[in-house]
Structure formats: structure tokens, C-alpha cells
Amino acid sequence: MAVELSPKMQAFTQEVFPAIIGTSRKDGSVENVPVWFEYKDGSFWINGGTNRGWFKHLQRDPRITLLLIDPKEMFRWAQVQGRMVNWAEDPGGEHINELSHRYLKKDYQGPRTGRIKIQIEPLRVTGAIDGWR
Amino acid sequence: MAGAKKASAALSPAVRTLAALPILIVVATKREDGSVQLNPVWFLLEDGFVWLNSNTSRTWPKNLQRDREVTMLLVDPKTPDRYAQIRGRLVSLIPDPKHEFIDRLSMRYTGKEFRELNPGEHRVTLKIQPVSVTGDMI
């Protein structure tokens, strides 16, 4: 069951820093990388190419953990356990362009083709933003 | 090759410079159900190893004792898209009964010794060998 984020968490997701995602490789080890994200309509949304390792991992095991952490004040963090519930092509790179405006305040400079957007449903939130649980 | 021992990875000057800052390292471990746990923690890079310390009752060191493979992420606080992903392996678990190591870590991050331990709190130091590094700071 998806959870609704607290008002504090919702505010935290509007701050501009990458999310650190953790996915499981085939050999069971974890891939741990920063990615652009947005939180909208109750879901987290990330964007990538279909050749990204983490997307391949998610197709095998849709469980994903996101760490939201303020890079300047790293005690401000929250861990979100979630699940990829959907993915779709990002025709024309519209979504990556929106993310580019969120992070860089300008149009996306990379390739706009062959991109996908991934919807992640939050299942559990822990960490310092909501208080320890 | 099956059973081959993975060599340790030398960390580049860029990664070592980043690791010298008092930033947290994100430690990724596997929970018993196979899901991923992420925790930002204090660390020290010394003698080619990553050194962590924890309360033995925490979940992530328990995860790490069950599955010694660990992935760690360092992010440049000035440019958060620059990162180094360090895959490693727990090589030893060292009790820290006099909390000497956690005091060292605490000095690095806060300039003070660590707080008084809680009743029943036991500290342990985790020594991790870097095995490979990826990311745009290699």
C-alpha cells in the first residue's frame, strides 16, 4: 500500500538535490547512484535511458530505496522504501526537460530520445525528517 | 573466476580529496528480505580502507554481517551530480569497548568526543576494503 507523505516530507521533496537510489543487481549487490527526481501526485518520478543499470534491475526486482539527503546539511535525510509501479516512454524528452528546469533552471542539454520516466510508489518512510521511527 | 579473491581498488586523488571532507557516506546494505537499506553515516578513509562505526543494535551493521558486500556512495556537496560509487567488502568487525574509534570519528565531525554511551550500548568498528569504484569522479 502506498503511503502519503507527511507535510514535512512533502516540503522536503520540493528542495532541489538529487535522490540517491539503491537497486539490486543480479548478483545481489546494490547499485547506489544519485538521480534527478520529482515528487508529484503522490509518487516519485525519475528519468533515465533504457540502458541504465538501475532500470534493468528494476525490471527484475521493482523494489527501490530512495535516500533524500540535503548535501549541505547531511543530518537532514529521509529514507523512502518504494516500488516501481509503472514506466513509460518520455516522448520528446518532455519529462527530462521538466527535471532539467527543476535542477538547472534551463532546457535539458542531453539527448531527448530513448528516454523513459519511471513512477515509484512510496511504501515506507524513515529517517530524520519525520523524526525517528 | 569462481572463488577468486577480488583485488582491492586504489582510490583516485579526486575521491580521496572528497573523502577528507567531513561529509557522510551513504552505506547501502541488503535487508533480510532482499530490499535495499540506505544509511548516511560517519566514516574515515585510512590505510586504503573505509572505516565505519555503529551501535551493534542498528540494522545496517547486522545486514552487513549477514551479507558482507556493501556499496557506498560519496557525493560532492558542492556539485551533487558528481559522485563516487565504491563497492566494497566487510573484512573485519572490531569491538570498540573503550569507544576510542567512535571518539576519533566524533572529533572529525563535531570537534568533540562522542556522547556518553547509553546503558547497554556497544560500539563496533567496521573495516571495509574497497573493491571497485565507479562514477564520474573515478
HADDOCK unambig.tbl for C-alpha pairs under 7 A between the chains (distance, minus, plus):
assign (segid A and resid 17 and name CA) (segid B and resid 80 and name CA) 6.95 0.50 0.50
assign (segid A and resid 18 and name CA) (segid B and resid 80 and name CA) 6.76 0.50 0.50
assign (segid A and resid 22 and name CA) (segid B and resid 36 and name CA) 6.11 0.50 0.50
assign (segid A and resid 23 and name CA) (segid B and resid 36 and name CA) 6.69 0.50 0.50
assign (segid A and resid 29 and name CA) (segid B and resid 69 and name CA) 6.49 0.50 0.50
assign (segid A and resid 30 and name CA) (segid B and resid 28 and name CA) 6.61 0.50 0.50
assign (segid A and resid 30 and name CA) (segid B and resid 71 and name CA) 5.99 0.50 0.50
assign (segid A and resid 31 and name CA) (segid B and resid 71 and name CA) 6.89 0.50 0.50
assign (segid A and resid 32 and name CA) (segid B and resid 71 and name CA) 6.62 0.50 0.50
assign (segid A and resid 32 and name CA) (segid B and resid 73 and name CA) 6.44 0.50 0.50
assign (segid A and resid 32 and name CA) (segid B and resid 85 and name CA) 6.57 0.50 0.50
assign (segid A and resid 33 and name CA) (segid B and resid 85 and name CA) 6.90 0.50 0.50
assign (segid A and resid 34 and name CA) (segid B and resid 81 and name CA) 6.65 0.50 0.50
assign (segid A and resid 63 and name CA) (segid B and resid 35 and name CA) 6.52 0.50 0.50
assign (segid A and resid 64 and name CA) (segid B and resid 36 and name CA) 6.94 0.50 0.50
assign (segid A and resid 65 and name CA) (segid B and resid 36 and name CA) 5.92 0.50 0.50
assign (segid A and resid 65 and name CA) (segid B and resid 37 and name CA) 6.78 0.50 0.50
assign (segid A and resid 67 and name CA) (segid B and resid 38 and name CA) 6.47 0.50 0.50
assign (segid A and resid 71 and name CA) (segid B and resid 77 and name CA) 4.89 0.50 0.50
assign (segid A and resid 71 and name CA) (segid B and resid 80 and name CA) 6.93 0.50 0.50
assign (segid A and resid 72 and name CA) (segid B and resid 77 and name CA) 5.87 0.50 0.50
assign (segid A and resid 74 and name CA) (segid B and resid 24 and name CA) 6.72 0.50 0.50
assign (segid A and resid 79 and name CA) (segid B and resid 38 and name CA) 6.80 0.50 0.50
